[in-house]
Amino acid sequence: MPKAKVAIFISGGGTNMAALLYASRLAECPYEVVLVASNKGDAAGLELAKIEGIATFAHSHKGMERAEHDTVMERAALDAGADYIVLAGYMRILSEEFVSHWPGKIINIHPSLLPKYKGLETHKRAIDAGDSHGGATVHLVTPELDSGAILEQVKVAIVPRDTPETLAERVKLAEHQLYPRALSAYVGRGSDPTYLLDKVRELALKLPETRERESHGSPGFRVGTEKSGKFFAHFNDQHHGSEHVAVLVKAGSMDELLSLVETQPGTYFKPAYYGASGWIGLILNRPDVDWEHVDEWLERSWRTVAPARLTKLMDAADGF
């Protein structure tokens, strides 16, 4: 898969930005840094980015409304071709409008074990509470501060002599290990067969009277009774010489199958063995899979083999 393009927003020295940047140059890293942007023209991290040949952008927020400044920063990220925005010491709260433009595509690191200690003074609050550990959390950004889905965390022990400053130093070291790994796992999940199977499983098993059952050594999904059920989907993890991780579903006809494969080869393929029986492969290990589209195909395929009593119930439900 092509590498995900990442824009990193900073406000200061950019040590987490540096960790992310250098990790991006290791073999097999699934992302590349296309921009380092800041709300401060003198942010030290900008100079490092320039030295390393990364495009930079800076625009002060002073004298601007929050949404207005967000628009300027967003435009820089879009112009750089960014797929994701990664916050690394960016000391600005993003507007709800900005966040809504990038659902699931803004990532942040916070110096506490969320949901504990959202906001500022996290190390002092952890010490004052008598916690045994502080730490850091990589999470998705949502309109509510520090409340998005947690991707990964790392714990850092608190010792009796700790001050907020000494704890912060160790947490920062932990952040440099955590952030590149968590970001890599998140943006690279589209090529992870385990993640893709879990997504297919979630969609397939929500359909009435479906169950998972292995077929020719691969996960498959059936509808109906245990004995008389019929398969409506198969999971394909690069089987039979294919380069694709895919879900196989029933096409309406061989003409439809061949037409889709010919006109949209980046989305569909004719699978070996199954293709001759009218199954079409919907490629999953590609950028920006539309999971609603996958859901629609699964339901459509399910309807072709489901008992009439089930499809009638679905049709009645759709009528309301």
C-alpha positions, 0 to 999 in steps of 0.5 A, a space after each residue: 500500500 502507498 504510505 500515508 501522508 502525515 502533516 505534523 502540527 507543533 508549537 515548540 521544540 518538536 521532540 515528538 515530531 523528530 521521533 515521528 520523522 526519524 521513525 518514518 525513515 525506517 524500513 516498512 514504516 507505513 507513513 511519511 511526513 509531508 509537512 511540519 506546520 506551526 502557529 509560531 514562526 520561531 518554533 525550534 522544530 521548524 528548523 529541524 524539519 527544514 534541515 531534514 528536507 521536510 516542507 514547513 509552514 508557519 502562521 501566527 494565531 495572534 489577532 485571529 479567530 480560532 476558526 480562521 486560524 484553523 482554516 489557514 493551517 488546514 489549507 497548508 495540510 491539504 496543499 501538502 497532500 496530507 491524509 492525517 494530521 498529527 499533533 505533537 506539542 501543538 498548543 492550540 485547541 482545534 475548532 469543532 468545525 476543523 475536527 469534523 473535516 477530519 474524522 478519525 484522521 487527527 491524532 494527538 499524544 497527551 501526557 497522562 493515562 487518559 481518561 485521567 487528567 485531561 487538560 494541563 498540569 497532568 504530572 502534578 495532578 498524578 503526583 498529588 493524587 498519589 498515583 503509582 504511575 503517570 504516562 502518555 496516551 495516543 488518541 484520536 482527536 474529537 471536539 471534546 478535549 482529550 476524549 477521543 478513542 485511545 489508540 495506545 498508552 505507556 505507563 511511567 512509574 512515579 517515585 517518591 522524590 518525583 516532581 512534575 519536572 522530573 516525571 515529565 522528563 521520563 514521560 517525554 522519553 516514553 512518548 518518543 517510543 510510543 508515538 511512532 509505534 502507535 501512529 504506524 499501527 493506526 495508519 497501517 491498519 488497512 494492510 493488517 489482515 487481522 484488523 480487516 477481518 475484524 471489520 468484515 466480521 463485525 459487519 457480517 455478523 450483524 445481519 440476521 441469523 449469520 454465523 462464522 464458519 471456516 471454508 477451505 481454510 479461510 473464514 466464511 460467513 453463512 446465513 440460515 440454520 447450522 445444517 442448511 445455512 449458505 455462505 454469503 461471504 468469504 474472507 480472502 487473505 492473499 489466497 490462491 496467489 492473489 496479492 489482495 486481502 479481500 472479502 468475496 461476495 456474490 455478484 449479480 451476474 457474470 457480466 456485472 462481475 467482469 464489468 466491475 473488474 474491468 472498470 474498477 480494477 483498484 476496487 474489484 478482482 475476479 478471484 481464483 476458484 470462486 470467480 468462476 462461480 460468480 463471486 467477486 473480490 472486494 479489495 480491502 488492503 487499499 487506501 480509504 476503504 469505504 466501509 459503508 460500501 463493504 456493508 452494502 455488498 455484504 447485505 446484498 450478498 446475504 439477500 441472495 442466499 438468505 431464507 425468504 422469511 428473513 429477507 421479508 423481515 428486512 424488506 419490511 423493516 426497510 419500509 419504515 
